[in-house]
Amino acid sequence: MNLKADLFPYPVLTPELDDYLDNNSFDAQINVNPESFGVISVSADFKLDNQSLKELVDSGNACYALHVEGVASSYRKLWVNDEDQTFIRNTIVEGDIRKKLQINAMVIANADIDNYSNINFNNLYYDEDYVVTNLKKGDILAFLPTKEVVIDLESGHSGTESIFTVAPHECRVERRHYCFKSSYRSIFYI
């Protein structure tokens, strides 16, 4: 899922917009590695330098999140950090994905937040006393550009196999005759 920076009706911290004066104060180091046969490890270490957003995370009103999506499959998960942790670690079974993953690192509201303000709102767009009156649980507060990862599946199971198997088959046709009230019918069996 490629997030579009201009789809939000409130300021969002992202390097793609200048809603915040410190629009580069959120970052995540994302790693995708094979862990064992058929298992892929996804990890993210978050860094947040925006004080108001950091206070929301520290208080539990916001959390770090990874939205992980298989581009050519129906795999779609939202992982959030545990309390007091600035990282997320999880695994994916190779059969759940099809070569590509899109990963979005975010800070999302973990509860409804009323009257949110931030001293780093860009004063070109927002007054000094600007307040976001109501943020709902799950609203995105910060995000990074989508990271697309191509998975090299060495196991031979790319997850893209067909549900059909084509194999040579020796076919024998067998003919049987049946009598139905004095008329003969031939039925062929394969």
Secondary structure, DSSP 8 states (H G I E B T S, - for coil): ----GGG-SS--B-TT--SBTTTTSEEEEEEEEEEETTEEEEEEEEEE--HHHHHHHHHTSEEEEEEEEETTSS-EEEEE--TT-SEEEEEEEGGG--SEEEEEEEEEESS-EEEE--TTB-TTTS-TT--EEEE-TT-EEEE---EEEE---TTS--S---S----------EEEEEEETTEEEEEEE-
